[in-house]
Structure formats: structure tokens, C-alpha cells
Amino acid sequence: MRTFLRQKRVKDPDADIDMVPIMNMFMVLIPFLLSSASFFDINAIHTSVPVSQTKVDEGRSKANTDKTIIPVIEIQGKKIEMYALSDNLEDKELVKWDMSFTKEGAHFPLEKMQIYLQDMKKRYPKSDTIIVIPDDKILYETIIQTMDIARNSEPNPLFPNVVLSDKI
């Protein structure tokens, strides 16, 4: 029995782990990962934060052309609700801008919304902010199309500052 234990001790020398193959693998892998990471491109949608309208001069007359209005577009499941907010307009004038468009088939009537926004911009040329409030189940494509119509209308941009919001 003693001879068996002696032979076992003799046969178990301390073995060193060869780290060279692992280091070679990392030397090849790290530059490859760094070079492939530079091809990853992230796109962003530029939006703004809601800004409170302030009255610059309260002594001005009400027939002033510097009045601004903020259109609000609520995209719901089967319709689009549109209305306006303003710090320097009366409620009876804001009620004129309340409008609703129902979904036509599978798509929203974005052309009607564009005409509505163009009329609003003609009436209040100093306005540059719009608030878009999409419902939870609205497709991403519909939100982007709404933002594009609100921003980029030919020949002049309508409302360049698009604010995405949630229902308050």
C-alpha cells in the first residue's frame, strides 16, 4: 500500500497553465470588436421641452400680431383630437381651434391635419412649438409622420419645435 501512495505522489507534479493561447485570442478579438463598434449608428429624434409662454409687455393692445399659440395634437386609438393653448389669447378664440379627425380605414387623415396646422400658422406666424400626445397603442410610424407634417411643410416650416408629451 505504501508503494502505491509513493507512486501517486511522484506522478502528481504541479502543472503550470499555459496562458499564451488565451492571450493570443484576446489580442485578435479586442481590435476586431473595437473596429466593428465604430459602424454602429444611433439615430435620434430631436424634440423639445415644453416652454411656458410669458407676456413680454402687458401694456400692448390685444390686436397685436405677436400673439402665439401652441397647437396640441392628441393621437388616440381611432381619432386625432386637436386644440390650442395660449397664455395671451382668450378662451373663446382658442375654442375655434378645437377639431377632431376620425381614422379613415387603417390610416389617420394627416392631410387634413396639415391644412389645419397651415391655417393656424398663417393666423399666428410667431408660433413655433407644437405638442404631440400619442396614445400608448399608436404605431411609431404614425408618430413620426405627425412630427414630420408638423415640422416640414413646404414652402415654410410650420412648427419646428415638436414636443412629445404624455397626457397630463
Buried (B, 14 or more C-beta within 10 A) or exposed (E): EEEEEEEEEEEEEEEEEEEEEEEEEEEEEEEEEEEEEEEEEEEEEEEBEEEEBEEEEEEEEEEEEEBBBBBBBBBBEEBBBBBBBBEBBEEEBBEEBEBEBEBEEEEBBBEBBBEBBBEBBEBBEEBBBBBBBBBEEBEEEBBEBBBEBBBEBEEEEBBEBBBBBEEE
